[in-house]
Amino acid sequence: QVDTISVYSQKMKKEIKTVVIIPENYTAKKHYPVVYLLHGYSDNYAKWVKTVPAIKTLSTEHQIILVCPDGGYSSWYFDSPVDPTSQYESYIIKDLLPYVDAHYSTIPERTARAITGLSMGGHGALYLAIRNRELFGSAGSMSGGVDLRSSTKLFDIAKKIGSIETHHDEWDDRSVINMVDVLKNKELNLIIDCGVSDMFYLINAGLHRRLMALQIDHDYIERPGEHNWQYWDNSIRYQ
């Protein structure tokens, strides 16, 4: 039920591992929706399935294929303008998605393809979905770092973009909280979830207010919780 596959990145010129979880009763005669599930800063492709093994049950219960890509230690899931070894948007969109659709019995349509993640991966999921709306119909975020500018000295972001003093526009343009302005209502199904004791709570509440002001429908959940696996183990079930 759990495969570890290796997919070649054209831009980074290397093989990158991904965990794929298929339902227990998977059959090639049926076609399945796919949810891409992104890990957080400093983790890897195996972190979700090792830490929350219940996602295997969710795959069977909801009859979905779960794909957990590797996003590097600190890629934030965009193509870095300064680091050629960190080109993870291109990898996921141009290499991994076509591979999954070619090798598994998927429904290869945006309405049956979703993406979500935690922390760095929450930002990455919304970032990739907003930029690739022709590929994703639904996007989620759990405790997402949805405004990069709140962490200018943290999480190696400056190594991927350059310092905020010299690359201010890049920081603005790559922050999800600014990117939602391009959305039309109902263009993406959105679910945003954050604990009220989370270090990213204020920026998630800010994203919610931004979406409200833009009159973009979305599910927004805030509840007791911190930036930890106890929260995400629960959160993934809502997602």
N, C-alpha and C positions, 0 to 999 in steps of 0.2 A: 504493500500500500504506500510505502515511502520510497521514492527513488532519489538518488543523488546523481544528477546529471552534470556534464561539463559542456559549456557552450563557448565557442571562440568569439572573442571581442575583436572586431575588425579594426577599431580605432586604437585599442590598447595593446593589440597584438599578443594576446594571451588567452588561455583557457580559464574560464571562471565557473565556479561551482554553484549549483542551485538545487534546493530541495523541492521535489514535486510530490504532493500528496494526492492520491486518487481514492475515490470511494471504495469501500471493501468489495462492493458488487459491481465494480467498474466493468463495462463491456464496450468494445469498439463499435458495437451496433447502435449505441446510444451516444448522443452528443451532449457535452456538459458545459455549463458556464464556468468561467475561470476567475478566481480572485488572486491577485498578486499581493503578497503580504511582505512588507518591508521591515527590516530590522533597524535598530537604533545605532547611535554613535558607538564605535569601538567593538561592536558585535559582528556576527557574520551570518551567512545563509542558514546555518544549522541552529541558531540560537532559539528561534521560535519553537521548533518541534521538540527540542531538548527541554526547554523550560516550561512549555505549555503543551504536553503531549496530547491533551484533550482536543487540539485542533484536528487530529486524525478522526476523531468521532464527529466533529462538526462537518468535515468533508463528506462523510457517509450520510449523516443526518440531513444535510441540505443538498446532497447530490451535486457537489461542486468540486472542481479541481483547484487545489491551493498551490500556488507557486511562490516559493520563498527565495528570491534572488540574493546574491551577494552584492552589497553596495560599498564594499571597501570599508576601511576603518573609519573614514571621515569624509566621504565623498559628498554628502548631502544630496546625492542623486542627480546632480546636474553635470553638464560638461564643463570642467574647469577651464577658464580662459588662460590660466597661468601654469597649470600642471598637466602635461600631456598624458600622465599615467592615471589620471582621474577623469574618465569620460563615460560616466555611468548612465546618463540619459541615452546617449547613442547606443550603448550596450543593451540596455533593457528594451528600448523601443525598436531598434533596427536588427538586433541579433537574437535576443531571447524570445520576444513575442512571436516572430515568425517560426522559430524552432519549436516552441510549445505547440503552436497550431499545426505544425507539420507532423509532429511525433505523437500527439495525443488526440483523442476524439473530442475536440472542443467545438463550441459554437463560435465560429470566428467572426463575431459581430460585436460592435461596441455595446449594444444593449445587454450582452451576455458576458461582458468583461468589466471587472471592477478592480480597484487598487486601493489599498489602505496600508497603514503602518504605524509604528510608535516612535515618538520623539523625533530624531532625525528622519526616520522613515515616514512619520506623519507629514512632515514638511514635504518629503520626497514624493509621497503619494499624491498630494494635492498639486504640487508643482508639475509632475508628469501628466496628470489628468487634465489640468487646465491648458497645458501646452499641446496636448495630443487628444483633443476632444473628439476627433474622428475615430479614435481607438478605444476610448473608455466612456461608458455610460454612467458609471457610479464611482465615487471616490470618498474615502474616509480618512480620518486622522485621530489617533489616540495620543494625547499629551504632546501634540506636535510643536516643533520649534518653528512656528508659522511666521515669525518675524525675525529674520537673521540678525537684524540690527540690535536686538536685545542681547546678543552674545558676541560682541565684536572682538573680545579677547579670549573667547572660549571655543572649545570643540574643533579647533584647527580650521575654522571657516576662513580665516584670513589667509591661510596657506593655499586655499582653493580659489580665492577671489582676488587677493591682494588686500592691503590695509584699507579700512574705511576712509581714512584721510585722503588717500590717493585714488580710490576706486569707489567713491560714494554712489555713483549711479548704478554700478553693478550690484551693490548691496541692496539698493532700492528695488531694482528691476527683478532680482532673484528672490525677494521676500514674498511669500504667498499672500500676505495681507494686502499687498499692493496689486498683485496679479488678478485678483477676483474682479477688478473693474471691467475686464474684457468679457466677463460672463453674461450671457442672456439668461433670464429666468427659465428654469426647467431644462437648461442645456445639459447640466450634470446633476445627478442625484448626489447630494452631499450629506455626510454625517460627521460631526465634529464633537469630540468627547474629551473632557479634561477634568481632573480632580481639582478641588478648590485649594488644596495645599501644595499643588504642583508648582515648580519653579516657572513653568510656562503658562500658568493659569491666566495671568493678566493679558498676555498677547492672544490667547485663545478667546477670551471674553471680548477683546478688541476686534478680532476677526468676526465674531458673531455680530457685533454691533455694525461692523462695516457691511456685512451681508444684509442685515436688516435695513440699513440705510439705502442700499442698492435694490431693495425689494427682490432679493434672490432667495427662493425657498430653500430651506435646509433643516436638517435635524441638528439640534445643539443640546448636548448633555453636559451638565456640570453637577458633580456630586462629591461627597467626602472622598478624599483619596490623595495619594502622593505620586511622585514620579518613580514608580516601582512596579515590579512584576505582579504583586498582589492586585494592583489596579488593572494592569493590562490583561491578566488572566480572566478577569471579570469582563473587562471592556470588549474583548474580541467577540464575545457572545452577542453583544448588542450590534456590533459592526456586521 
